[in-house]
Amino acid sequence: MAYKCVCFDFDGTLADTEALMLKVYNEMARHYRLEAIEPEAIGAIKEMAMADVLRHLHIPVRRLGKLIRYGGKQLAARQDEIMPFHDQLGDFLAELRRWTLFCGILTSNTAKNVHAFLMRYDLNGYFDFLKCAAFFGKDRRLLRLCRQLHIRPSEMLYVGDEVRDIRACRRAGIDVAAVDWGYNTRASLAQAQPTYEVDTLEAIINIVKRHNARSLEAEILRRMVIDDA
């Protein structure tokens, strides 16, 4: 099946929010009396899946909603500190649009924050949809999105930067390209066994091109067999 949709995570994949999120988290930690993340601990934190990070920092899941809302407001107030990971992001998206039917974003950030980023960097026109999901449970949101787009899970490619993205896609039966410039390290992503591991934007386009070309060849062969029957 061809990839009819390429869906992106936002934080750590399209937008470089890591430094700002660390700053916001440590401010939040002081406000809510949580354990702060010291600079020397960042390397170890980046090796962990998000559920393990929560356990490491002794953050109960029941407090997560309040913390996410607080963090979202802080990020919204500091939009000027959020930059794209790549200067050529617009050119990349324009080329990608030539090879798939839909491009979109599924994120646990807020729609307001993402829209502000897209408008600031003139990227809004490249995306067909922006959907928000709970911090966990992205697999269910991805499957719902497939139904809304009238495509099969095998016809979507998700691009993310976290172990939890890989696990969600595997549960949903969706292929996932893990980028190595985001939150989790290359080693931790590889251990989670994504469909693809990528280190450049060009690699994502090449994956879609090759996969869709193979799908087209298979469809042509299938029709030839039917015609000869």
Summary of the structure (lengths in Angstrom):
residues: 229
radius of gyration: 18.7
end to end distance: 22.7
largest distance: 71.9
contacts: 708
relative contact order: 0.17
helix: 56%
strand: 14%
